[in-house]
Amino acid sequence: MPTRDPVIATEAPARSRVTAIDGLRGVAIILVFLVHFSGAYAMSFRAINFDLVTEAGRLGRGDALFYWAFYSHYGVQLFFVVSGFVISRSWADAQDLSRYPGFLLRRVARIYPGFIVSLILAVLLGAYLSGTLQVEARTLVANLLFLNGLFSLRIPAYNAVTWSLFFEFVFYILVPMFIVAGSRLGDRRLGAIALFLLSIVGLALGGYPEWFLLLPFLFGSAAGLLRAEELGQAASRLSDGILVAAYGVTTTAGMAFVPLPASTSAGFLWTYRNWLFVLCFSVVATLILVRAGYGNGFLARLCTARPMQALGKVSFSFFLLHYLVISGLLSTVKDRIGGSITEAVLYGALAFLASYLAACVLYRVAEEPYFRLRRPPAGVESR
């Protein structure tokens, strides 16, 4: 889930705000948009359900291009890496949990206003498209608690993208405790990461099928607990070219060899290839974050460019609204266009622009008030 959580400039210099973070969020939201637009377009105009594709190599050239764009689910994992990095940085110097209740309340205040607005819009859009208002009390409560992120419960989501907020809140609840407890183990950083890793192993051994979706948070946290000078030294040893190549190889291999999980009555059926891909991508994404945030090459320039900064700034609102915009737009033009790549590019650009404009409005209404009212003391996370 993409939430904007850059550390504010009032912190100590070692924990100052990393400008490239917003740019990385911009990259991530582009990837997430490609998933939903390509999937919806292929289903509506090419009669292909990409969720059921098991061998991408059997697709025709045009459909393979759509599928390549669709197979960008790792955009959410990039958001998870960023959240791991930023939240862990904001807690890296904490000596106790005295501000833990306030931290959780601020997370609720940060996320829920935009989420509630998007939930209302999703219900209204569903009523418009189906011709009937379908709201069930238990399902609504479950959505409000993000329990649609517990896939085994099979809870219908009013806004399909909000499943990731469940994992965000699990991380918010756990990581401050791990960091503070880590300081009691002799080495704050190693102790915190060890506790985080043990919790993930425990979930895996306990049979929780989505345990590996916490790995991006783990790797982001490992980077976030490093000091600025350590991150700078690491960034200087990394290469933009090698990281871009590693990203291309990892994501292309994922598209070619890692099919999406099968949906069953008990939830999603994952294989070892799914968690292995998430593991590899988490490592690559974390290294890209370090290089972009603390280096001075191509990745840093990309992530600090004005368009990426502007997109990253409203990425949470964009995340909440883009699926609704895509659904509304494609349902409107469904009987007027075909399924060509040219038309897909045209309507994709239109949907992206509409999503951005809608995100700017939601940001102004539901996010800016939080930032204006939020004036934390030094060392406390913001946004």
C-alpha positions as CSV (number, residue, x, y, z in Angstrom):
1,M,0.0,0.0,0.0
2,P,1.4,3.2,-0.8
3,T,1.4,5.7,2.1
4,R,3.5,8.8,2.1
5,D,5.8,8.6,5.1
6,P,8.9,10.6,4.5
7,V,10.7,11.6,7.6
8,I,10.4,15.3,8.2
9,A,13.3,17.8,8.0
10,T,13.0,18.7,11.7
11,E,14.7,15.4,12.7
12,A,18.3,15.0,13.5
13,P,20.5,15.2,10.4
14,A,21.1,11.5,10.3
15,R,17.4,11.0,9.9
16,S,16.6,13.9,7.6
17,R,14.0,13.6,4.8
18,V,15.2,11.6,1.7
19,T,13.8,13.5,-1.3
20,A,14.1,10.5,-3.7
21,I,11.5,8.6,-1.6
22,D,8.6,10.4,-3.2
23,G,10.1,9.7,-6.7
24,L,10.2,6.0,-5.8
25,R,6.6,6.2,-4.8
26,G,5.9,7.7,-8.2
27,V,7.6,4.7,-9.9
28,A,5.6,2.3,-7.7
29,I,2.3,3.9,-8.5
30,I,3.0,3.7,-12.3
31,L,3.6,0.0,-11.9
32,V,0.4,-0.5,-9.9
33,F,-1.6,1.5,-12.5
34,L,-0.2,-0.7,-15.2
35,V,-1.5,-3.8,-13.4
36,H,-5.1,-2.7,-13.2
37,F,-5.4,-0.9,-16.5
38,S,-3.8,-3.7,-18.5
39,G,-5.8,-6.4,-16.7
40,A,-9.1,-4.5,-17.1
41,Y,-8.4,-3.6,-20.7
42,A,-7.5,-7.2,-21.7
43,M,-10.6,-8.5,-20.0
44,S,-13.0,-6.0,-21.5
45,F,-11.6,-5.7,-25.0
46,R,-9.5,-8.8,-25.7
47,A,-11.5,-11.4,-23.7
48,I,-8.4,-12.5,-21.8
49,N,-8.2,-13.0,-18.0
50,F,-4.6,-12.5,-17.2
51,D,-5.2,-13.8,-13.7
52,L,-5.5,-17.3,-15.3
53,V,-2.5,-17.1,-17.5
54,T,0.0,-19.8,-16.5
55,E,2.5,-19.6,-19.4
56,A,3.2,-16.1,-20.8
57,G,5.2,-17.6,-23.7
58,R,2.0,-18.9,-25.3
59,L,0.4,-15.5,-25.7
60,G,0.5,-13.6,-29.0
61,R,2.9,-10.7,-29.4
62,G,0.3,-8.0,-28.6
63,D,-1.2,-9.9,-25.7
64,A,2.3,-10.6,-24.4
65,L,2.9,-6.9,-24.3
66,F,-0.3,-6.3,-22.3
67,Y,0.7,-9.1,-20.0
68,W,4.1,-7.6,-19.5
69,A,2.5,-4.4,-18.3
70,F,0.0,-6.3,-16.2
71,Y,2.7,-8.3,-14.5
72,S,3.7,-5.3,-12.4
73,H,2.3,-6.4,-9.1
74,Y,5.7,-5.8,-7.6
75,G,4.8,-2.1,-7.5
76,V,3.0,-2.8,-4.2
77,Q,6.1,-4.6,-3.0
78,L,8.1,-1.5,-3.8
79,F,5.7,0.5,-1.7
80,F,6.3,-2.0,1.1
81,V,10.0,-1.6,0.9
82,V,9.6,2.2,1.1
83,S,7.3,1.9,4.1
84,G,9.8,-0.4,5.8
85,F,12.6,2.0,5.3
86,V,10.8,5.2,6.3
87,I,9.0,3.9,9.4
88,S,12.1,2.1,10.7
89,R,14.2,5.3,10.2
90,S,11.7,7.2,12.3
91,W,12.0,4.7,15.2
92,A,15.7,3.9,14.8
93,D,16.7,6.0,17.8
94,A,13.7,5.3,20.1
95,Q,14.6,4.1,23.6
96,D,11.1,3.0,24.6
97,L,7.5,2.7,23.4
98,S,6.2,5.8,25.1
99,R,5.2,7.3,21.8
100,Y,3.8,4.0,20.4
101,P,0.1,4.7,21.0
102,G,0.4,8.2,19.5
103,F,2.3,6.7,16.5
104,L,-0.6,4.2,15.8
105,L,-3.2,6.9,16.2
106,R,-1.3,9.1,13.7
107,R,-1.2,6.2,11.3
108,V,-5.0,5.9,11.5
109,A,-5.4,9.6,11.1
110,R,-3.1,9.6,8.2
111,I,-4.7,6.8,6.2
112,Y,-8.4,6.7,7.1
113,P,-9.7,10.0,5.7
114,G,-8.6,9.3,2.1
115,F,-9.6,5.6,2.5
116,I,-13.1,6.5,3.7
117,V,-13.7,8.8,0.8
118,S,-12.5,6.2,-1.7
119,L,-14.7,3.6,0.0
120,I,-17.8,5.7,-0.4
121,L,-16.9,6.4,-4.1
122,A,-16.3,2.7,-4.6
123,V,-19.7,1.8,-3.3
124,L,-21.4,4.5,-5.4
125,L,-19.5,3.4,-8.5
126,G,-20.5,-0.2,-7.9
127,A,-24.1,0.8,-7.5
128,Y,-23.9,2.8,-10.8
129,L,-22.3,0.0,-12.8
130,S,-24.6,-2.7,-11.4
131,G,-27.8,-0.7,-11.2
132,T,-28.3,-1.6,-7.5
133,L,-26.7,-0.6,-4.2
134,Q,-25.2,-3.6,-2.6
135,V,-23.8,-3.0,0.8
136,E,-23.7,-5.7,3.5
137,A,-23.0,-4.7,7.0
138,R,-20.4,-7.4,7.8
139,T,-18.6,-6.9,4.6
140,L,-18.5,-3.2,5.1
141,V,-17.0,-3.6,8.6
142,A,-14.5,-6.1,7.3
143,N,-13.4,-3.6,4.6
144,L,-13.1,-0.8,7.2
145,L,-10.7,-3.1,9.1
146,F,-8.8,-4.1,5.9
147,L,-9.7,-7.7,6.5
148,N,-10.0,-8.2,2.8
149,G,-6.2,-8.4,3.0
150,L,-6.7,-11.7,4.8
151,F,-7.3,-13.6,1.6
152,S,-8.3,-16.9,3.2
153,L,-11.4,-15.1,4.6
154,R,-12.6,-14.4,1.0
155,I,-14.1,-11.0,2.0
156,P,-15.3,-9.1,-1.1
157,A,-13.5,-5.8,-1.4
158,Y,-15.4,-2.6,-2.4
159,N,-12.1,-1.1,-3.5
160,A,-9.9,-3.9,-4.7
161,V,-6.6,-2.2,-4.1
162,T,-7.1,-1.8,-0.3
163,W,-5.9,-5.3,0.6
164,S,-2.3,-4.0,1.0
165,L,-3.4,-1.7,3.9
166,F,-3.8,-4.8,6.0
167,F,-0.1,-5.6,5.6
168,E,0.8,-2.0,6.2
169,F,-0.9,-1.9,9.6
170,V,0.5,-5.3,10.6
171,F,3.9,-3.7,10.0
172,Y,3.1,-0.5,11.9
173,I,2.0,-2.6,14.9
174,L,5.1,-4.9,14.9
175,V,8.2,-2.9,13.9
176,P,8.4,-0.3,16.7
177,M,8.3,-3.2,19.2
178,F,11.0,-5.1,17.4
179,I,13.2,-2.0,17.2
180,V,12.9,-1.1,20.9
181,A,13.2,-4.8,22.0
182,G,16.3,-5.1,19.7
183,S,18.1,-2.5,21.8
184,R,17.7,-4.9,24.8
185,L,19.5,-7.6,22.9
186,G,22.8,-5.7,22.7
187,D,22.6,-4.6,19.1
188,R,19.5,-2.6,18.2
189,R,19.7,-3.2,14.4
190,L,20.6,-6.8,14.4
191,G,18.2,-7.5,17.3
192,A,15.3,-5.8,15.5
193,I,15.9,-7.5,12.2
194,A,16.3,-10.9,14.0
195,L,13.0,-10.5,15.8
196,F,11.3,-9.4,12.5
197,L,12.7,-12.4,10.7
198,L,11.7,-14.8,13.4
199,S,8.1,-13.5,13.3
200,I,8.0,-14.1,9.5
201,V,9.5,-17.6,10.0
202,G,6.9,-18.2,12.7
203,L,4.1,-17.2,10.4
204,A,5.4,-19.4,7.6
205,L,5.7,-22.4,10.0
206,G,2.3,-21.7,11.4
207,G,0.8,-22.1,7.9
208,Y,0.0,-18.4,7.1
209,P,0.2,-18.5,3.3
210,E,1.1,-14.8,2.7
211,W,4.0,-14.7,5.1
212,F,6.4,-13.7,2.3
213,L,4.6,-10.5,1.6
214,L,6.3,-9.1,4.8
215,L,9.7,-9.6,3.3
216,P,9.8,-6.2,1.5
217,F,9.1,-4.6,4.8
218,L,12.0,-6.6,6.4
219,F,14.5,-5.5,3.8
220,G,13.3,-1.9,3.8
221,S,13.6,-1.9,7.6
222,A,17.1,-3.3,7.4
223,A,18.2,-0.3,5.3
224,G,16.2,2.2,7.4
225,L,18.1,1.2,10.5
226,L,21.4,2.1,9.0
227,R,23.0,5.5,9.7
228,A,23.1,8.1,6.9
229,E,26.8,7.8,6.5
230,E,26.5,4.0,6.2
231,L,23.8,4.4,3.5
232,G,26.0,6.9,1.7
233,Q,28.9,4.5,1.7
234,A,26.7,1.7,0.4
235,A,25.3,3.9,-2.3
236,S,28.8,4.8,-3.5
237,R,29.6,1.1,-4.0
238,L,26.4,0.4,-6.0
239,S,26.1,0.9,-9.8
240,D,23.0,2.4,-11.5
241,G,23.6,0.2,-14.5
242,I,23.9,-3.0,-12.6
243,L,20.8,-2.2,-10.5
244,V,18.7,-1.4,-13.5
245,A,19.9,-4.6,-15.2
246,A,19.1,-6.6,-12.0
247,Y,15.6,-5.0,-11.9
248,G,15.0,-6.0,-15.5
249,V,16.3,-9.5,-15.1
250,T,14.3,-10.1,-11.9
251,T,11.0,-8.7,-13.2
252,T,11.3,-10.3,-16.6
253,A,12.1,-13.7,-15.1
254,G,9.1,-13.3,-12.8
255,M,6.8,-12.6,-15.7
256,A,8.2,-15.6,-17.6
257,F,8.5,-18.2,-14.9
258,V,6.4,-17.2,-11.9
259,P,2.6,-17.5,-12.6
260,L,0.2,-15.6,-10.5
261,P,-1.3,-17.7,-7.6
262,A,-4.4,-19.7,-8.3
263,S,-7.5,-18.6,-6.5
264,T,-9.3,-21.3,-4.5
265,S,-12.2,-21.4,-2.1
266,A,-9.6,-21.3,0.7
267,G,-7.7,-18.3,-0.6
268,F,-4.7,-18.0,-3.0
269,L,-2.5,-21.0,-3.7
270,W,1.1,-19.8,-3.7
271,T,4.2,-21.7,-4.8
272,Y,7.8,-21.5,-3.8
273,R,8.4,-19.5,-7.0
274,N,6.1,-16.7,-5.7
275,W,8.0,-16.2,-2.5
276,L,11.4,-16.6,-4.2
277,F,10.5,-13.8,-6.6
278,V,9.3,-11.5,-3.8
279,L,12.6,-12.3,-1.9
280,C,14.7,-11.4,-4.9
281,F,12.7,-8.3,-5.8
282,S,12.9,-7.1,-2.2
283,V,16.6,-7.2,-2.3
284,V,16.9,-5.4,-5.6
285,A,14.3,-2.8,-4.7
286,T,16.1,-2.0,-1.4
287,L,19.4,-1.5,-3.1
288,I,17.7,0.8,-5.7
289,L,16.2,2.8,-2.8
290,V,19.7,3.2,-1.2
291,R,21.3,4.1,-4.5
292,A,18.5,6.6,-5.5
293,G,18.3,8.1,-2.0
294,Y,22.0,8.4,-1.2
295,G,23.7,8.3,-4.6
296,N,24.1,10.9,-7.4
297,G,23.6,8.9,-10.6
298,F,20.7,8.2,-13.0
299,L,18.4,6.7,-10.3
300,A,18.8,9.7,-8.1
301,R,18.1,12.1,-10.9
302,L,15.0,10.0,-12.0
303,C,13.5,9.9,-8.5
304,T,14.1,13.6,-7.8
305,A,12.8,14.8,-11.2
306,R,9.8,17.1,-10.8
307,P,7.2,14.8,-12.5
308,M,8.2,11.8,-10.3
309,Q,8.1,14.0,-7.2
310,A,4.7,15.4,-8.1
311,L,3.3,11.9,-8.7
312,G,4.8,10.6,-5.6
313,K,3.4,13.4,-3.5
314,V,-0.2,12.3,-4.3
315,S,0.7,8.6,-4.7
316,F,-1.6,7.4,-1.8
317,S,-4.6,9.3,-3.2
318,F,-3.7,8.0,-6.6
319,F,-3.5,4.5,-5.3
320,L,-6.9,4.7,-3.7
321,L,-8.7,6.1,-6.7
322,H,-7.0,4.8,-9.9
323,Y,-8.9,1.5,-10.0
324,L,-12.2,3.3,-9.7
325,V,-11.3,5.7,-12.5
326,I,-10.2,2.8,-14.7
327,S,-13.4,0.9,-14.1
328,G,-15.6,3.9,-14.7
329,L,-13.8,5.0,-17.9
330,L,-13.6,1.6,-19.5
331,S,-17.3,0.8,-18.7
332,T,-18.2,4.1,-20.4
333,V,-16.3,3.4,-23.6
334,K,-16.8,-0.3,-23.8
335,D,-19.1,-0.3,-26.7
336,R,-17.2,2.3,-28.7
337,I,-13.7,1.0,-29.1
338,G,-11.8,-2.2,-30.0
339,G,-8.9,-3.9,-28.3
340,S,-5.9,-2.6,-30.3
341,I,-2.6,-1.6,-28.6
342,T,-3.0,1.9,-30.0
343,E,-6.4,2.3,-28.4
344,A,-5.0,0.8,-25.2
345,V,-2.2,3.4,-25.1
346,L,-4.7,6.2,-25.8
347,Y,-7.2,5.2,-23.1
348,G,-4.4,4.3,-20.7
349,A,-3.0,7.8,-20.9
350,L,-6.5,9.2,-20.4
351,A,-7.1,7.0,-17.4
352,F,-3.7,7.9,-15.9
353,L,-4.3,11.6,-16.3
354,A,-7.8,11.4,-14.9
355,S,-6.5,9.3,-12.0
356,Y,-3.8,11.9,-11.3
357,L,-6.3,14.8,-11.4
358,A,-8.7,12.9,-9.1
359,A,-5.7,12.2,-6.8
360,C,-4.8,15.8,-6.6
361,V,-8.3,16.7,-5.4
362,L,-8.4,13.9,-2.9
363,Y,-5.0,14.9,-1.6
364,R,-6.2,18.4,-1.1
365,V,-9.4,17.3,0.7
366,A,-8.2,14.3,2.7
367,E,-4.4,14.5,3.1
368,E,-3.3,18.1,3.3
369,P,-5.4,18.8,6.5
370,Y,-3.3,16.0,8.3
371,F,0.0,17.6,7.2
372,R,-1.1,21.0,8.3
373,L,-2.2,19.9,11.7
374,R,0.7,17.5,12.2
375,R,3.7,19.2,13.7
376,P,5.6,16.4,15.4
377,P,8.7,16.9,17.6
378,A,12.1,16.0,16.3
379,G,12.6,12.3,15.6
380,V,9.0,11.5,15.0
381,E,7.8,10.2,11.7
382,S,5.5,12.4,9.5
383,R,3.4,11.7,6.4
